[in-house]
Amino acid sequence: GFIASDMTSRNSSTQLWLITHYHENGSLYDFLQRTVLDVDTCLGLASSIICGLVHLHVEIFGTQGKPAIAHRDLKSRNILVKSNRQCCIADLGLAVMHSQGSDYLDIGNNPRVGTKRYMAPEVLSEQIRTDCFESYKKTDIWAYGLVLWEITRRTLVNGIVEEYRPPFFDAVPSDPSFEDMRKVVCVDQQTPVIPNRLFSDSV
């Protein structure tokens, strides 16, 4: 969490510093590369991410309140794993805020932002309602589903686990274009394949 912030000047350049807790496990992306998960860890990671996303999405009123926030670039590289194997959401550089008091959304000139691999169908097809905050929350949920897929691939079930792969690894290049993703997600309507072993587990 947040510890402190500062503004300093070095070599005629202003630097804005944000000091947070250090999470030695790194990003979820890094963690999944080197860690095979048991079911409890899988569920802990998944539930802590969705709890964080709910906290972002909900406006809190009062003196300690906050606006509703949509992340717009949720992915395993933007989620940190704490020492207790709970996750926290990071990198809010593309986030959009909304409060009921003012219906204004500051989304900049391009509503199609974020990591292409994790973009929702309505973003790729340019059908997203750019004036509606709920639309951006829905794109976060799409991205969360892809992160869940990444987590479950690395979860040991029935003695089997897959090596880490990003979503759509078998359908697009390592750095896919908008058109690559649009074809796979919108035209072909593909979603990542869920491993069969997961269907036989009670969890």
Z-matrix of the N, CA and C atoms (Angstrom, degrees):
N
C 1 1.429
C 2 1.521 1 112.15
N 3 1.280 2 114.91 1 177.93
C 4 1.462 3 122.87 2 -178.35
C 5 1.522 4 110.93 3 -66.40
N 6 1.345 5 116.62 4 134.26
C 7 1.461 6 122.21 5 175.04
C 8 1.524 7 110.20 6 -112.70
N 9 1.326 8 116.67 7 -51.72
C 10 1.469 9 119.78 8 -177.51
C 11 1.518 10 109.45 9 -163.77
N 12 1.336 11 115.35 10 169.71
C 13 1.463 12 120.95 11 173.39
C 14 1.518 13 107.92 12 -139.98
N 15 1.331 14 115.40 13 157.63
C 16 1.462 15 119.57 14 -179.25
C 17 1.519 16 108.63 15 -154.25
N 18 1.311 17 115.20 16 160.10
C 19 1.453 18 121.60 17 174.44
C 20 1.523 19 106.54 18 -129.20
N 21 1.328 20 116.20 19 128.81
C 22 1.458 21 120.50 20 -177.73
C 23 1.518 22 109.23 21 -136.33
N 24 1.312 23 115.75 22 165.59
C 25 1.462 24 120.78 23 178.75
C 26 1.520 25 108.63 24 -124.96
N 27 1.324 26 115.51 25 127.15
C 28 1.458 27 121.25 26 177.58
C 29 1.514 28 109.04 27 -135.64
N 30 1.324 29 115.66 28 130.94
C 31 1.469 30 120.64 29 178.91
C 32 1.527 31 111.59 30 50.52
N 33 1.312 32 116.18 31 46.97
C 34 1.471 33 123.15 32 179.13
C 35 1.522 34 113.01 33 61.31
N 36 1.314 35 116.46 34 24.20
C 37 1.459 36 120.74 35 179.55
C 38 1.527 37 108.97 36 -126.44
N 39 1.312 38 116.11 37 130.49
C 40 1.460 39 120.58 38 178.11
C 41 1.522 40 109.71 39 -82.14
N 42 1.323 41 115.81 40 131.94
C 43 1.462 42 121.51 41 177.69
C 44 1.524 43 109.05 42 -118.76
N 45 1.317 44 115.88 43 132.21
C 46 1.460 45 122.05 44 174.77
C 47 1.519 46 107.83 45 -102.61
N 48 1.313 47 117.17 46 122.12
C 49 1.460 48 122.16 47 -177.59
C 50 1.520 49 110.11 48 -108.81
N 51 1.308 50 115.19 49 135.94
C 52 1.454 51 122.80 50 173.96
C 53 1.521 52 106.70 51 -123.17
N 54 1.314 53 116.99 52 119.17
C 55 1.464 54 121.45 53 -175.99
C 56 1.525 55 108.52 54 -106.41
N 57 1.330 56 115.07 55 123.34
C 58 1.462 57 121.22 56 -178.62
C 59 1.521 58 109.25 57 -128.98
N 60 1.313 59 115.94 58 174.10
C 61 1.457 60 120.10 59 174.11
C 62 1.526 61 109.50 60 -62.26
N 63 1.324 62 115.22 61 149.47
C 64 1.462 63 121.20 62 176.86
C 65 1.526 64 108.72 63 -92.56
N 66 1.313 65 116.60 64 129.31
C 67 1.465 66 121.48 65 179.38
C 68 1.524 67 108.61 66 -113.88
N 69 1.336 68 114.50 67 102.29
C 70 1.468 69 120.42 68 -170.92
C 71 1.523 70 113.92 69 -66.68
N 72 1.326 71 118.14 70 -17.70
C 73 1.466 72 119.75 71 177.44
C 74 1.525 73 112.28 72 -76.10
N 75 1.317 74 117.01 73 -11.01
C 76 1.459 75 120.66 74 178.70
C 77 1.518 76 111.78 75 74.07
N 78 1.324 77 114.68 76 -155.14
C 79 1.465 78 119.90 77 -178.72
C 80 1.524 79 110.14 78 -77.03
N 81 1.324 80 115.48 79 160.77
C 82 1.464 81 120.38 80 175.11
C 83 1.522 82 110.04 81 -59.35
N 84 1.320 83 116.92 82 -37.14
C 85 1.468 84 121.52 83 176.69
C 86 1.528 85 110.23 84 -55.93
N 87 1.337 86 117.07 85 -50.32
C 88 1.467 87 120.98 86 179.32
C 89 1.524 88 111.17 87 -63.98
N 90 1.323 89 115.95 88 -43.11
C 91 1.462 90 121.70 89 -177.87
C 92 1.525 91 110.88 90 -60.61
N 93 1.327 92 116.91 91 -43.29
C 94 1.464 93 120.51 92 -178.87
C 95 1.522 94 112.18 93 -69.24
N 96 1.318 95 117.70 94 -27.26
C 97 1.470 96 120.78 95 178.85
C 98 1.528 97 110.76 96 -61.76
N 99 1.339 98 116.26 97 -37.09
C 100 1.467 99 119.97 98 -170.17
C 101 1.527 100 114.17 99 -112.68
N 102 1.333 101 117.87 100 -1.24
C 103 1.460 102 120.10 101 -172.38
C 104 1.522 103 111.41 102 -125.47
N 105 1.338 104 115.65 103 128.96
C 106 1.460 105 121.31 104 168.87
C 107 1.522 106 106.87 105 -90.91
N 108 1.309 107 117.03 106 130.36
C 109 1.463 108 121.90 107 -173.77
C 110 1.517 109 111.61 108 -97.35
N 111 1.332 110 116.13 109 145.80
C 112 1.458 111 119.39 110 165.28
C 113 1.530 112 107.21 111 -90.79
N 114 1.327 113 115.83 112 172.14
C 115 1.466 114 119.62 113 -174.14
C 116 1.525 115 111.36 114 -62.98
N 117 1.338 116 117.65 115 -39.98
C 118 1.468 117 120.01 116 -179.69
C 119 1.524 118 111.65 117 -62.15
N 120 1.341 119 116.51 118 -42.18
C 121 1.469 120 119.85 119 178.36
C 122 1.524 121 110.35 120 -65.58
N 123 1.323 122 116.57 121 -41.60
C 124 1.472 123 121.26 122 177.05
C 125 1.527 124 110.42 123 -55.49
N 126 1.323 125 116.23 124 -49.40
C 127 1.464 126 120.40 125 -178.21
C 128 1.524 127 111.52 126 -66.65
N 129 1.341 128 116.89 127 -36.95
C 130 1.463 129 120.48 128 178.48
C 131 1.516 130 112.14 129 -64.87
N 132 1.338 131 116.42 130 -43.35
C 133 1.463 132 120.22 131 177.67
C 134 1.526 133 110.32 132 -62.68
N 135 1.336 134 115.67 133 -48.87
C 136 1.467 135 120.67 134 -176.41
C 137 1.525 136 111.72 135 -62.61
N 138 1.338 137 116.92 136 -44.76
C 139 1.469 138 119.31 137 -176.80
C 140 1.523 139 111.60 138 -70.80
N 141 1.342 140 117.63 139 -34.57
C 142 1.464 141 118.54 140 179.60
C 143 1.527 142 111.17 141 -69.95
N 144 1.329 143 117.29 142 -32.75
C 145 1.471 144 119.89 143 177.26
C 146 1.530 145 110.21 144 -67.02
N 147 1.322 146 116.74 145 -46.87
C 148 1.466 147 118.17 146 -177.56
C 149 1.527 148 110.73 147 -68.30
N 150 1.328 149 117.83 148 -32.76
C 151 1.477 150 119.68 149 175.16
C 152 1.532 151 110.31 150 -63.15
N 153 1.333 152 116.26 151 -41.48
C 154 1.460 153 119.95 152 177.35
C 155 1.514 154 112.09 153 -64.76
N 156 1.332 155 115.86 154 -39.10
C 157 1.461 156 120.08 155 -179.92
C 158 1.531 157 110.85 156 -67.58
N 159 1.321 158 116.73 157 -40.66
C 160 1.468 159 120.15 158 176.55
C 161 1.524 160 109.93 159 -61.24
N 162 1.340 161 116.63 160 -42.77
C 163 1.471 162 119.97 161 178.75
C 164 1.531 163 110.61 162 -59.61
N 165 1.329 164 117.02 163 -42.42
C 166 1.464 165 119.74 164 177.98
C 167 1.522 166 111.17 165 -63.56
N 168 1.319 167 116.69 166 -46.11
C 169 1.463 168 121.68 167 -171.50
C 170 1.526 169 114.24 168 -70.02
N 171 1.329 170 117.24 169 -22.56
C 172 1.465 171 120.88 170 -174.12
C 173 1.526 172 110.74 171 -95.02
N 174 1.321 173 115.72 172 132.22
C 175 1.465 174 120.13 173 172.83
C 176 1.523 175 108.84 174 -77.86
N 177 1.329 176 116.33 175 134.12
C 178 1.462 177 121.60 176 177.99
C 179 1.522 178 107.71 177 -112.76
N 180 1.314 179 115.82 178 128.22
C 181 1.461 180 121.27 179 -176.72
C 182 1.524 181 110.32 180 -96.17
N 183 1.326 182 116.43 181 159.25
C 184 1.454 183 121.43 182 177.12
C 185 1.513 184 111.78 183 111.11
N 186 1.334 185 115.36 184 -178.35
C 187 1.473 186 119.94 185 -176.15
C 188 1.525 187 112.16 186 -66.46
N 189 1.325 188 117.87 187 -28.23
C 190 1.467 189 121.80 188 177.15
C 191 1.532 190 110.39 189 -102.03
N 192 1.322 191 116.38 190 24.37
C 193 1.455 192 121.06 191 -174.90
C 194 1.516 193 113.46 192 -78.98
N 195 1.314 194 114.50 193 179.53
C 196 1.462 195 121.91 194 177.96
C 197 1.525 196 108.74 195 -155.26
N 198 1.330 197 117.23 196 156.41
C 199 1.468 198 119.15 197 175.14
C 200 1.529 199 110.29 198 -74.13
N 201 1.309 200 116.16 199 165.45
C 202 1.460 201 120.72 200 170.04
C 203 1.526 202 107.63 201 -71.78
N 204 1.324 203 116.30 202 142.29
C 205 1.465 204 121.38 203 -175.87
C 206 1.522 205 109.21 204 -132.09
N 207 1.324 206 117.03 205 132.21
C 208 1.461 207 122.37 206 169.44
C 209 1.524 208 107.17 207 -107.32
N 210 1.317 209 117.24 208 132.62
C 211 1.467 210 121.82 209 -171.99
C 212 1.531 211 112.06 210 -72.05
N 213 1.314 212 117.31 211 -50.48
C 214 1.472 213 126.29 212 178.61
C 215 1.527 214 114.96 213 72.89
N 216 1.332 215 118.66 214 0.58
C 217 1.471 216 119.70 215 173.64
C 218 1.526 217 109.94 216 -148.38
N 219 1.325 218 116.01 217 42.83
C 220 1.458 219 120.07 218 179.47
C 221 1.525 220 109.55 219 -71.72
N 222 1.317 221 116.37 220 129.97
C 223 1.465 222 123.23 221 178.18
C 224 1.517 223 107.39 222 -165.24
N 225 1.318 224 117.23 223 169.04
C 226 1.467 225 120.12 224 -175.82
C 227 1.523 226 112.32 225 -65.20
N 228 1.314 227 118.23 226 -25.39
C 229 1.472 228 120.13 227 177.51
C 230 1.532 229 112.19 228 -75.03
N 231 1.328 230 117.88 229 -18.24
C 232 1.466 231 122.12 230 -178.98
C 233 1.529 232 112.50 231 -104.59
N 234 1.321 233 115.52 232 19.60
C 235 1.462 234 121.66 233 176.27
C 236 1.521 235 107.00 234 -124.45
N 237 1.321 236 117.33 235 128.50
C 238 1.461 237 121.73 236 -179.61
C 239 1.524 238 109.91 237 -100.57
N 240 1.351 239 115.42 238 147.90
C 241 1.463 240 121.25 239 179.00
C 242 1.520 241 108.62 240 -107.47
N 243 1.325 242 115.95 241 118.90
C 244 1.460 243 121.17 242 -179.03
C 245 1.534 244 110.27 243 -78.07
N 246 1.324 245 116.43 244 170.48
C 247 1.467 246 120.82 245 -177.10
C 248 1.529 247 112.08 246 -63.09
N 249 1.332 248 117.55 247 -25.59
C 250 1.467 249 120.73 248 177.91
C 251 1.529 250 112.35 249 -88.30
N 252 1.323 251 115.51 250 10.59
C 253 1.469 252 123.68 251 178.91
C 254 1.532 253 112.69 252 64.90
N 255 1.293 254 116.02 253 27.49
C 256 1.459 255 122.50 254 168.02
C 257 1.527 256 106.78 255 -100.07
N 258 1.310 257 116.36 256 153.57
C 259 1.466 258 120.41 257 -176.17
C 260 1.524 259 111.96 258 -103.15
N 261 1.317 260 115.16 259 155.42
C 262 1.463 261 120.90 260 169.03
C 263 1.533 262 107.84 261 -135.90
N 264 1.304 263 115.38 262 143.50
C 265 1.462 264 121.84 263 -176.06
C 266 1.520 265 109.31 264 -85.72
N 267 1.328 266 115.86 265 133.70
C 268 1.464 267 121.51 266 -176.07
C 269 1.527 268 110.51 267 -124.50
N 270 1.321 269 115.43 268 177.37
C 271 1.465 270 125.21 269 174.58
C 272 1.526 271 112.46 270 55.04
N 273 1.312 272 114.87 271 78.75
C 274 1.464 273 121.28 272 179.50
C 275 1.526 274 112.18 273 -95.87
N 276 1.327 275 116.43 274 26.19
C 277 1.457 276 120.81 275 -175.42
C 278 1.519 277 114.95 276 -63.38
N 279 1.329 278 117.80 277 -24.19
C 280 1.469 279 121.23 278 179.95
C 281 1.529 280 112.20 279 -108.22
N 282 1.316 281 116.28 280 7.83
C 283 1.468 282 120.66 281 -175.33
C 284 1.525 283 111.51 282 -65.26
N 285 1.324 284 114.20 283 153.95
C 286 1.461 285 120.98 284 175.41
C 287 1.531 286 107.68 285 -123.29
N 288 1.333 287 115.56 286 137.84
C 289 1.463 288 120.91 287 -177.96
C 290 1.522 289 110.41 288 -106.75
N 291 1.333 290 114.42 289 154.01
C 292 1.460 291 120.23 290 178.56
C 293 1.523 292 108.96 291 -149.64
N 294 1.308 293 116.18 292 136.46
C 295 1.467 294 119.99 293 172.72
C 296 1.518 295 108.54 294 -132.59
N 297 1.319 296 115.56 295 149.86
C 298 1.466 297 119.99 296 -177.27
C 299 1.521 298 111.73 297 -64.62
N 300 1.337 299 116.31 298 -27.17
C 301 1.456 300 120.33 299 -179.98
C 302 1.512 301 113.09 300 -62.24
N 303 1.333 302 116.16 301 -40.85
C 304 1.467 303 120.55 302 176.50
C 305 1.515 304 107.20 303 -129.33
N 306 1.293 305 116.46 304 128.60
C 307 1.464 306 120.25 305 -174.98
C 308 1.526 307 111.83 306 -85.05
N 309 1.327 308 116.78 307 16.30
C 310 1.462 309 121.80 308 -174.58
C 311 1.527 310 111.13 309 -76.99
N 312 1.329 311 116.19 310 136.97
C 313 1.464 312 122.63 311 175.04
C 314 1.522 313 108.63 312 -119.99
N 315 1.318 314 117.31 313 122.80
C 316 1.464 315 121.06 314 177.94
C 317 1.523 316 108.61 315 -98.43
N 318 1.327 317 116.33 316 90.11
C 319 1.463 318 120.03 317 -177.41
C 320 1.522 319 112.25 318 -105.80
N 321 1.325 320 117.74 319 2.59
C 322 1.455 321 120.03 320 -179.49
C 323 1.515 322 111.56 321 74.39
N 324 1.325 323 115.54 322 -164.68
C 325 1.466 324 120.71 323 -176.35
C 326 1.520 325 113.43 324 -81.73
N 327 1.338 326 116.99 325 -19.05
C 328 1.454 327 119.82 326 -173.71
C 329 1.523 328 110.44 327 -127.96
N 330 1.325 329 117.44 328 108.60
C 331 1.466 330 119.07 329 178.24
C 332 1.527 331 112.58 330 -73.93
N 333 1.340 332 116.67 331 -13.23
C 334 1.469 333 120.80 332 -177.23
C 335 1.530 334 108.89 333 -92.86
N 336 1.326 335 115.72 334 73.32
C 337 1.456 336 120.99 335 -179.26
C 338 1.525 337 109.07 336 -115.90
N 339 1.334 338 114.81 337 168.52
C 340 1.456 339 120.23 338 179.16
C 341 1.512 340 110.72 339 110.37
N 342 1.311 341 115.25 340 -171.75
C 343 1.459 342 122.16 341 -179.09
C 344 1.520 343 108.71 342 -88.25
N 345 1.314 344 117.12 343 123.00
C 346 1.466 345 122.02 344 -171.17
C 347 1.528 346 112.69 345 -55.17
N 348 1.325 347 117.29 346 -40.30
C 349 1.466 348 121.59 347 -177.87
C 350 1.535 349 112.05 348 -59.08
N 351 1.327 350 116.79 349 -28.41
C 352 1.465 351 121.63 350 -175.62
C 353 1.529 352 112.78 351 -103.14
N 354 1.325 353 117.81 352 6.24
C 355 1.466 354 120.10 353 -177.31
C 356 1.525 355 111.70 354 -72.62
N 357 1.320 356 114.54 355 139.02
C 358 1.463 357 121.62 356 179.40
C 359 1.529 358 110.39 357 -72.56
N 360 1.339 359 117.15 358 157.06
C 361 1.470 360 120.52 359 -179.27
C 362 1.525 361 113.30 360 -53.76
N 363 1.333 362 117.32 361 -40.83
C 364 1.469 363 119.39 362 -177.15
C 365 1.525 364 112.46 363 -69.28
N 366 1.324 365 117.58 364 -23.72
C 367 1.464 366 120.74 365 175.34
C 368 1.524 367 109.41 366 -77.32
N 369 1.329 368 116.07 367 -46.06
C 370 1.467 369 120.82 368 -179.25
C 371 1.525 370 111.93 369 -63.43
N 372 1.322 371 116.86 370 -35.74
C 373 1.472 372 120.71 371 -178.92
C 374 1.525 373 112.42 372 -88.42
N 375 1.333 374 116.36 373 -0.14
C 376 1.465 375 122.96 374 -178.86
C 377 1.527 376 112.19 375 59.34
N 378 1.335 377 115.57 376 33.01
C 379 1.463 378 121.67 377 177.76
C 380 1.526 379 112.34 378 -102.16
N 381 1.334 380 117.37 379 0.36
C 382 1.459 381 120.42 380 -177.17
C 383 1.526 382 110.51 381 -65.36
N 384 1.309 383 116.13 382 140.17
C 385 1.472 384 121.20 383 175.67
C 386 1.524 385 107.44 384 -79.33
N 387 1.304 386 116.02 385 99.71
C 388 1.464 387 121.07 386 -173.00
C 389 1.523 388 113.34 387 -70.34
N 390 1.334 389 117.06 388 -15.13
C 391 1.462 390 120.29 389 -179.50
C 392 1.526 391 112.43 390 -95.66
N 393 1.331 392 116.98 391 5.42
C 394 1.462 393 121.49 392 -173.39
C 395 1.527 394 110.37 393 -119.06
N 396 1.329 395 116.80 394 115.44
C 397 1.461 396 121.08 395 -178.43
C 398 1.526 397 111.98 396 -60.24
N 399 1.326 398 117.42 397 -36.89
C 400 1.469 399 121.21 398 179.57
C 401 1.525 400 111.44 399 -56.70
N 402 1.327 401 117.32 400 -32.22
C 403 1.467 402 121.07 401 179.37
C 404 1.519 403 111.21 402 -60.83
N 405 1.312 404 116.74 403 -39.43
C 406 1.463 405 120.76 404 -178.33
C 407 1.524 406 111.20 405 -73.46
N 408 1.322 407 117.09 406 -33.40
C 409 1.465 408 120.03 407 174.53
C 410 1.528 409 109.87 408 -62.64
N 411 1.319 410 116.43 409 -40.12
C 412 1.469 411 120.20 410 -179.96
C 413 1.524 412 111.53 411 -64.68
N 414 1.332 413 117.20 412 -35.34
C 415 1.469 414 118.72 413 178.09
C 416 1.524 415 110.63 414 -67.84
N 417 1.333 416 117.59 415 -32.50
C 418 1.469 417 120.65 416 174.29
C 419 1.525 418 110.82 417 -63.52
N 420 1.328 419 117.05 418 -39.03
C 421 1.465 420 120.81 419 -179.46
C 422 1.528 421 110.45 420 -67.27
N 423 1.324 422 117.88 421 -39.18
C 424 1.464 423 120.98 422 174.83
C 425 1.532 424 109.59 423 -57.98
N 426 1.319 425 116.68 424 -48.84
C 427 1.465 426 120.89 425 -179.44
C 428 1.528 427 110.87 426 -62.66
N 429 1.333 428 116.69 427 -38.21
C 430 1.466 429 120.49 428 177.40
C 431 1.530 430 110.54 429 -60.89
N 432 1.319 431 117.35 430 -40.37
C 433 1.464 432 120.67 431 176.89
C 434 1.521 433 111.90 432 -58.79
N 435 1.328 434 116.94 433 -39.47
C 436 1.466 435 120.50 434 178.13
C 437 1.527 436 111.02 435 -68.52
N 438 1.330 437 116.90 436 -37.96
C 439 1.470 438 120.51 437 176.32
C 440 1.529 439 109.87 438 -64.41
N 441 1.329 440 117.77 439 -40.38
C 442 1.466 441 121.08 440 175.84
C 443 1.523 442 110.84 441 -58.13
N 444 1.311 443 116.37 442 -41.44
C 445 1.464 444 120.70 443 178.09
C 446 1.529 445 110.32 444 -60.61
N 447 1.327 446 117.42 445 -42.94
C 448 1.463 447 121.19 446 177.80
C 449 1.528 448 110.93 447 -60.50
N 450 1.327 449 116.06 448 -43.38
C 451 1.469 450 120.72 449 -178.72
C 452 1.526 451 110.81 450 -65.26
N 453 1.328 452 117.20 451 -46.14
C 454 1.465 453 119.61 452 -175.45
C 455 1.524 454 112.29 453 -68.22
N 456 1.308 455 118.67 454 -30.80
C 457 1.480 456 120.31 455 175.35
C 458 1.521 457 111.52 456 -60.28
N 459 1.327 458 116.56 457 -31.33
C 460 1.469 459 120.96 458 -177.07
C 461 1.531 460 112.29 459 -95.43
N 462 1.341 461 116.57 460 13.18
C 463 1.462 462 121.53 461 -179.65
C 464 1.521 463 109.84 462 -101.25
N 465 1.318 464 115.46 463 126.67
C 466 1.465 465 121.97 464 -178.66
C 467 1.527 466 109.79 465 -73.94
N 468 1.328 467 115.80 466 116.18
C 469 1.462 468 122.46 467 177.96
C 470 1.520 469 107.47 468 -135.54
N 471 1.325 470 116.70 469 129.62
C 472 1.472 471 122.17 470 -177.96
C 473 1.524 472 111.94 471 55.12
N 474 1.334 473 116.34 472 34.42
C 475 1.464 474 121.04 473 177.65
C 476 1.517 475 114.55 474 74.58
N 477 1.327 476 117.77 475 10.57
C 478 1.472 477 121.43 476 -176.27
C 479 1.525 478 109.56 477 -122.86
N 480 1.325 479 115.84 478 140.70
C 481 1.460 480 121.80 479 173.42
C 482 1.527 481 108.05 480 -146.88
N 483 1.315 482 117.45 481 143.31
C 484 1.468 483 120.99 482 176.76
C 485 1.521 484 109.43 483 -93.02
N 486 1.338 485 115.75 484 156.08
C 487 1.458 486 118.64 485 173.34
C 488 1.527 487 108.73 486 -73.04
N 489 1.322 488 115.23 487 159.67
C 490 1.464 489 118.84 488 -177.53
C 491 1.526 490 110.95 489 -64.16
N 492 1.297 491 115.54 490 136.44
C 493 1.457 492 123.30 491 171.08
C 494 1.529 493 107.71 492 -144.47
N 495 1.342 494 117.57 493 147.48
C 496 1.467 495 119.45 494 175.16
C 497 1.527 496 110.32 495 -77.43
N 498 1.323 497 118.02 496 161.01
C 499 1.465 498 120.59 497 177.54
C 500 1.531 499 111.49 498 -56.69
N 501 1.324 500 116.06 499 140.46
C 502 1.469 501 123.64 500 178.59
C 503 1.532 502 112.30 501 64.04
N 504 1.336 503 117.73 502 24.48
C 505 1.468 504 121.21 503 -179.08
C 506 1.519 505 111.89 504 -58.81
N 507 1.337 506 116.72 505 -28.95
C 508 1.463 507 121.24 506 -176.34
C 509 1.531 508 112.79 507 -93.96
N 510 1.338 509 116.53 508 5.10
C 511 1.467 510 119.20 509 -175.33
C 512 1.518 511 114.00 510 -124.45
N 513 1.332 512 117.51 511 -20.71
C 514 1.470 513 120.69 512 -177.27
C 515 1.527 514 109.59 513 -136.01
N 516 1.346 515 117.76 514 161.92
C 517 1.470 516 120.90 515 176.68
C 518 1.531 517 111.66 516 -65.58
N 519 1.324 518 116.08 517 172.73
C 520 1.471 519 120.42 518 -177.90
C 521 1.528 520 112.13 519 -64.43
N 522 1.325 521 117.66 520 -29.21
C 523 1.467 522 121.36 521 175.63
C 524 1.528 523 107.86 522 -124.81
N 525 1.335 524 117.04 523 78.43
C 526 1.465 525 119.96 524 -172.36
C 527 1.521 526 112.93 525 -69.52
N 528 1.316 527 114.99 526 150.08
C 529 1.463 528 121.13 527 175.37
C 530 1.528 529 109.19 528 -86.00
N 531 1.334 530 116.46 529 170.27
C 532 1.461 531 120.43 530 173.47
C 533 1.524 532 109.77 531 -56.44
N 534 1.326 533 115.54 532 -43.02
C 535 1.461 534 119.43 533 -176.99
C 536 1.528 535 111.42 534 -66.19
N 537 1.345 536 117.22 535 -40.18
C 538 1.471 537 120.49 536 175.84
C 539 1.526 538 110.23 537 -55.60
N 540 1.327 539 115.70 538 -49.44
C 541 1.461 540 120.41 539 -176.69
C 542 1.523 541 111.48 540 -70.76
N 543 1.323 542 117.08 541 -38.24
C 544 1.464 543 120.07 542 179.25
C 545 1.521 544 110.71 543 -60.80
N 546 1.341 545 116.36 544 -43.00
C 547 1.466 546 119.91 545 -179.73
C 548 1.527 547 111.21 546 -63.29
N 549 1.323 548 116.59 547 -47.13
C 550 1.464 549 120.59 548 -176.45
C 551 1.529 550 111.49 549 -67.51
N 552 1.338 551 116.56 550 -46.31
C 553 1.466 552 120.77 551 -172.64
C 554 1.528 553 112.43 552 -84.89
N 555 1.329 554 117.62 553 -43.94
C 556 1.471 555 120.83 554 -173.39
C 557 1.525 556 112.98 555 -91.63
N 558 1.331 557 116.69 556 -45.03
C 559 1.468 558 119.99 557 -176.37
C 560 1.523 559 110.41 558 -80.66
N 561 1.352 560 116.09 559 -55.17
C 562 1.471 561 120.26 560 -178.52
C 563 1.527 562 112.44 561 -81.24
N 564 1.322 563 117.09 562 -14.40
C 565 1.468 564 123.94 563 179.67
C 566 1.528 565 112.68 564 53.01
N 567 1.328 566 114.92 565 43.78
C 568 1.463 567 120.42 566 177.71
C 569 1.521 568 110.58 567 -84.14
N 570 1.306 569 115.33 568 149.37
C 571 1.463 570 122.98 569 167.56
C 572 1.525 571 106.47 570 -130.39
N 573 1.326 572 117.99 571 158.13
C 574 1.468 573 119.19 572 178.67
C 575 1.530 574 111.03 573 -58.72
N 576 1.322 575 115.56 574 142.14
C 577 1.466 576 121.42 575 -178.12
C 578 1.526 577 109.43 576 -75.36
N 579 1.323 578 116.04 577 129.96
C 580 1.463 579 121.17 578 177.48
C 581 1.524 580 108.20 579 -85.35
N 582 1.339 581 118.24 580 125.85
C 583 1.473 582 120.45 581 -178.85
C 584 1.531 583 111.50 582 -58.29
N 585 1.341 584 116.39 583 137.83
C 586 1.466 585 121.88 584 -177.83
C 587 1.519 586 112.74 585 -57.31
N 588 1.336 587 117.08 586 -33.91
C 589 1.466 588 120.53 587 -175.98
C 590 1.529 589 111.81 588 -59.86
N 591 1.331 590 116.94 589 -26.20
C 592 1.467 591 119.56 590 -178.11
C 593 1.528 592 112.45 591 -70.84
N 594 1.330 593 116.93 592 -26.17
C 595 1.462 594 119.94 593 -178.15
C 596 1.524 595 112.16 594 -73.20
N 597 1.345 596 117.18 595 -20.29
C 598 1.464 597 120.49 596 -178.31
C 599 1.524 598 112.54 597 -92.39
N 600 1.338 599 117.55 598 -2.63
C 601 1.463 600 120.61 599 -179.29
C 602 1.525 601 109.70 600 -94.96
N 603 1.322 602 115.87 601 137.21
C 604 1.466 603 120.34 602 -175.58
C 605 1.522 604 112.78 603 -65.87
N 606 1.330 605 117.62 604 -27.33
C 607 1.458 606 120.81 605 -179.93
C 608 1.507 607 109.36 606 -73.80
